[in-house]
Amino acid sequence: MGHDHASSSTRNRSRLSIVIGIVSVVLVAEVIGAWITGSLALLADAGHMFSDLAGLIIALTATVVAARPATDRQTFGYQRAEVFGAMLNGLILLVVAGFVVVGAVNRLVQGDPPEVLAMPMLVVAVIGLLANVVGILLLRPAAAGSINMRGAYLEVLGDALGSVAVIVAAVLILTTGFAQADSIASLVIAAMIVPRAIGLLRDVVRVFSESTPADTDVQEIRQHLQDTPGVVAVHDVHVWAITSGSHVFSAHVVVEPELLASGRAGELLSELSECLSHHFDVEHSTFQLEPADHAADADHTLHSHR
């Protein structure tokens, strides 16, 4: 499992490096295109792409830091660096959306929008869309297994949708002369940015607050463990995530006294750990075994003190 995680991190770094190169080139093209054409939508998409470039660089840095081995100070290693990276990405997206909305509203309020060169605007937007599609295909395989990579994937996906909005605006200006389409497209881009940023930050808060991962059913895990031969009951169950795809589990497991007396505690621990790893993708698990008679005595003592 450690080897798989390391190779996955290496692949993620390679994907991010390639996408960073693609985004950097397209960003320069969009800034130049916005300056030449006077398109706010193209500039908004460039601003969105700039935030994505910063986010991708943060994500790449986070994958490098997260790959560092555990120490006595950082006993789980530096995997939380990926969550910090995702948090910064979400905050950057919100700031960019705010700037875009202010610029678009100002243009709409003016009533006489500046002239926009729609044909060059269209060409640059199409190039941006094609580049984003390549980035999406590169990042999509890693998006499910890492909150950090998911943030990077969502940013590039948002860029692609932003490019589509710019393309639609350019086509409208070319065919109808409706210049306000440029400002409206800018607001559409901002509207696409905000929900993604909020969703990403919600996932970050879930990890930092050590909530049960969204895809984990504690009752189902408890039942699985209780169905193991020799297990009487399972209590004090805790499940949380160090980062996406790295779940941690701890529980007290009440077992039949005969199982401990026969020296099969180690065998049971291995079985329980394998159950969690195989069925629930839990990487780290800790069990405290308690003989049934000891658990009963402890429960009786607790009630007596009450």
Residue pairs with C-beta under 8 A, 6 or more apart in sequence:
1 277
1 283
6 67
8 142
8 145
9 63
9 66
9 67
11 142
12 63
12 142
12 146
12 148
12 149
13 60
13 63
13 64
15 138
15 139
15 142
15 149
16 56
16 59
16 60
16 63
16 139
16 149
16 152
17 60
18 138
19 56
19 135
19 138
19 139
19 152
19 156
20 53
20 56
20 57
20 60
22 131
22 134
22 135
23 49
23 52
23 53
23 56
23 131
23 135
23 156
23 159
24 53
25 131
26 49
26 127
26 128
26 131
26 132
27 46
27 49
27 50
27 53
29 124
29 127
29 128
30 42
30 43
30 45
30 46
30 49
30 124
30 128
31 43
31 46
33 39
33 42
33 46
33 120
33 121
33 123
33 124
34 40
34 42
34 43
34 46
36 117
36 120
37 116
37 117
37 118
37 120
37 121
37 124
38 114
38 115
38 116
38 117
39 116
39 117
39 121
39 166
39 169
39 170
39 182
40 103
40 104
40 107
40 182
40 183
40 186
41 121
41 165
41 166
41 169
41 182
41 183
41 185
41 186
41 189
42 121
42 124
42 125
42 166
43 103
44 100
44 103
44 104
44 162
44 185
44 186
44 189
44 190
45 125
45 128
45 159
45 162
45 163
45 165
45 166
45 189
47 96
47 99
47 100
48 93
48 96
48 100
48 158
48 159
48 162
48 189
48 193
49 128
49 159
49 162
50 96
51 92
51 93
51 95
51 96
51 155
52 152
52 155
52 156
52 158
52 159
54 92
55 85
55 88
55 89
55 92
55 93
55 151
55 152
55 155
56 152
56 155
56 156
58 85
58 88
58 89
59 82
59 85
59 86
59 89
59 148
59 149
59 151
59 152
61 81
61 85
62 81
62 82
62 84
62 85
62 86
62 148
63 82
63 148
63 149
65 78
65 81
66 77
66 78
66 79
66 80
66 81
66 82
66 148
66 243
67 78
68 77
68 78
69 77
70 76
70 77
71 77
76 242
76 248
76 284
79 242
79 243
79 246
80 207
80 242
80 243
82 146
82 147
82 148
82 243
82 244
83 147
83 148
83 204
83 207
83 208
83 243
83 244
85 148
85 151
86 147
86 148
86 150
86 151
86 200
86 203
86 204
87 201
87 204
89 151
89 152
89 155
89 197
89 200
90 151
90 197
90 198
90 200
90 201
90 204
91 197
91 201
93 155
93 158
93 193
93 194
93 196
93 197
93 200
94 193
94 194
94 197
94 198
96 193
97 190
97 193
97 194
97 197
100 186
100 187
100 189
100 190
100 193
101 186
101 187
101 190
103 186
104 183
104 184
104 186
104 187
104 190
105 183
105 187
107 113
107 114
107 180
107 182
107 183
107 186
108 180
108 183
108 184
113 179
113 180
113 182
113 183
114 179
115 179
116 173
116 179
116 182
118 170
118 171
118 173
118 174
119 170
119 174
121 166
121 169
121 170
121 173
121 182
122 167
122 170
122 171
122 174
125 163
125 166
125 167
125 170
126 163
126 167
128 159
128 163
128 166
129 160
129 163
129 164
129 167
132 156
132 157
132 159
132 160
132 163
133 160
135 156
135 159
135 160
136 153
136 156
136 157
136 160
139 149
139 152
139 153
139 156
140 153
142 149
142 153
143 149
143 150
143 152
143 153
143 154
144 150
145 244
145 245
146 243
146 244
146 245
147 200
147 203
147 204
147 207
147 243
147 244
148 243
148 244
150 200
150 203
150 244
151 200
154 196
154 199
154 200
155 196
157 196
158 192
158 193
158 196
161 189
161 192
162 189
162 192
165 185
165 188
165 189
165 192
166 185
166 189
168 181
168 185
169 181
169 182
169 184
169 185
172 178
172 181
173 179
173 181
173 182
203 244
206 213
206 214
206 241
207 240
207 241
207 242
207 243
207 244
210 240
210 241
211 240
212 218
212 239
212 240
213 239
213 240
213 241
213 247
216 239
216 247
216 280
218 237
218 239
221 237
221 239
221 249
221 276
221 280
222 234
222 237
222 251
224 275
224 279
224 280
225 231
225 234
225 251
225 253
225 272
225 275
225 276
226 232
226 233
226 234
228 268
228 271
228 272
228 275
230 255
230 256
230 259
230 264
230 268
231 253
231 254
231 255
231 268
231 272
232 254
232 255
232 256
232 292
232 295
233 253
233 254
233 292
233 295
234 251
234 252
234 253
234 254
235 251
235 252
235 254
236 250
236 251
236 252
236 288
237 249
237 250
237 251
238 249
238 250
238 251
239 247
239 248
239 249
239 282
240 247
240 248
241 247
241 248
242 248
242 284
245 281
246 283
246 284
247 280
247 281
247 282
247 283
247 284
248 282
248 283
248 284
248 285
249 276
249 280
249 282
249 284
249 285
249 286
250 285
250 286
250 287
250 288
251 286
251 287
251 288
252 287
252 288
252 290
253 272
253 287
253 288
253 289
253 290
254 290
254 291
254 292
254 295
255 265
255 268
255 289
255 290
255 291
255 292
256 291
256 292
257 291
257 292
257 293
259 265
259 268
260 289
260 291
265 289
268 289
269 287
269 289
272 285
272 287
273 285
273 287
276 282
276 285
277 283
277 285
290 298
